[in-house]
């Protein structure tokens, strides 16, 4: 399977965009009904659109594979966000 790469340039502060994709409280109002996101390598990146059937219409089991920046805590930073799931 080939990788899919999507790049976008947004007129918004980097921190705000990063939180919109990695903070479940920010992510759910605009993108998914429920989110389980742990923004560090190996962390969950699970989004759910059908809560009655989480095995369908979800990213169940997806993990964060890589990032362009990581601080000492292992959490991914937002200086130049790059999230690979």
The 8 nearest C-alpha neighbors of each residue, nearest first, counted from 0:
[[1, 2, 3, 4, 84, 83, 61, 5],
 [2, 0, 3, 4, 5, 84, 83, 64],
 [3, 1, 4, 0, 5, 83, 84, 64],
 [2, 4, 1, 5, 0, 6, 83, 84],
 [5, 3, 2, 6, 83, 1, 7, 82],
 [4, 6, 3, 7, 2, 8, 83, 81],
 [7, 5, 4, 8, 81, 9, 3, 82],
 [8, 6, 9, 5, 10, 4, 16, 11],
 [7, 9, 10, 6, 11, 13, 5, 16],
 [10, 8, 11, 7, 16, 12, 13, 6],
 [9, 11, 8, 12, 13, 16, 7, 15],
 [10, 12, 9, 13, 16, 15, 14, 8],
 [11, 13, 15, 14, 16, 10, 9, 17],
 [14, 12, 16, 15, 17, 11, 77, 78],
 [15, 13, 17, 12, 16, 77, 18, 78],
 [16, 14, 18, 12, 17, 13, 19, 11],
 [15, 17, 19, 13, 18, 14, 12, 20],
 [18, 16, 14, 20, 19, 15, 13, 21],
 [19, 17, 21, 22, 15, 20, 16, 14],
 [18, 20, 25, 16, 26, 17, 21, 22],
 [21, 19, 18, 17, 26, 22, 16, 25],
 [20, 22, 18, 19, 17, 38, 36, 23],
 [21, 23, 18, 25, 24, 26, 19, 20],
 [24, 22, 26, 34, 25, 27, 21, 36],
 [25, 23, 22, 26, 27, 28, 19, 34],
 [24, 26, 19, 22, 23, 27, 28, 18],
 [25, 27, 23, 19, 20, 24, 30, 28],
 [28, 26, 31, 30, 29, 32, 23, 25],
 [29, 27, 26, 30, 25, 31, 24, 32],
 [28, 30, 27, 26, 31, 25, 32, 19],
 [29, 31, 27, 26, 28, 32, 46, 48],
 [32, 30, 27, 33, 48, 47, 46, 29],
 [31, 33, 48, 27, 47, 34, 30, 50],
 [34, 32, 47, 31, 27, 46, 48, 35],
 [33, 35, 46, 23, 45, 36, 47, 27],
 [36, 34, 45, 44, 43, 46, 23, 37],
 [35, 37, 44, 43, 38, 34, 21, 45],
 [36, 38, 42, 43, 39, 44, 35, 21],
 [39, 37, 75, 74, 42, 36, 21, 63],
 [40, 38, 74, 42, 75, 37, 73, 41],
 [41, 39, 63, 42, 64, 65, 38, 73],
 [40, 42, 63, 62, 64, 39, 43, 37],
 [43, 41, 37, 39, 63, 40, 62, 38],
 [42, 44, 62, 37, 36, 45, 61, 63],
 [45, 43, 36, 62, 61, 35, 63, 37],
 [44, 46, 58, 35, 59, 34, 43, 61],
 [47, 45, 34, 58, 57, 33, 31, 35],
 [46, 48, 57, 33, 32, 31, 49, 34],
 [47, 49, 32, 31, 56, 57, 50, 46],
 [50, 48, 52, 51, 47, 56, 53, 55],
 [49, 51, 53, 52, 48, 47, 32, 33],
 [50, 52, 49, 53, 54, 55, 48, 47],
 [51, 53, 50, 54, 49, 55, 56, 48],
 [54, 52, 55, 50, 49, 57, 51, 47],
 [53, 55, 52, 57, 59, 56, 58, 49],
 [56, 54, 53, 57, 52, 49, 48, 47],
 [55, 57, 48, 49, 47, 53, 54, 58],
 [58, 56, 47, 46, 59, 55, 48, 53],
 [57, 59, 45, 46, 61, 60, 47, 44],
 [60, 58, 45, 57, 61, 54, 46, 53],
 [59, 61, 58, 62, 45, 43, 44, 57],
 [62, 60, 44, 58, 59, 45, 43, 84],
 [61, 63, 43, 44, 42, 41, 84, 64],
 [62, 64, 84, 41, 40, 42, 83, 65],
 [65, 63, 83, 84, 40, 41, 62, 66],
 [66, 64, 83, 40, 63, 82, 67, 84],
 [65, 67, 81, 82, 68, 83, 75, 80],
 [66, 68, 81, 80, 79, 65, 69, 82],
 [69, 67, 66, 76, 75, 70, 80, 79],
 [68, 70, 75, 76, 73, 74, 71, 66],
 [69, 71, 72, 73, 74, 76, 75, 68],
 [70, 72, 73, 69, 74, 75, 68, 76],
 [73, 71, 74, 70, 69, 75, 39, 76],
 [72, 74, 71, 69, 70, 39, 75, 40],
 [75, 73, 39, 72, 69, 38, 70, 76],
 [74, 76, 69, 39, 38, 68, 73, 70],
 [77, 75, 69, 68, 78, 74, 70, 80],
 [76, 78, 80, 79, 14, 17, 13, 75],
 [79, 77, 76, 80, 68, 13, 14, 67],
 [80, 78, 77, 81, 67, 68, 13, 76],
 [81, 79, 77, 78, 67, 82, 17, 76],
 [80, 82, 66, 67, 79, 83, 65, 68],
 [81, 83, 66, 65, 80, 84, 63, 67],
 [82, 84, 65, 64, 63, 66, 81, 62],
 [83, 63, 64, 62, 61, 82, 44, 65]]
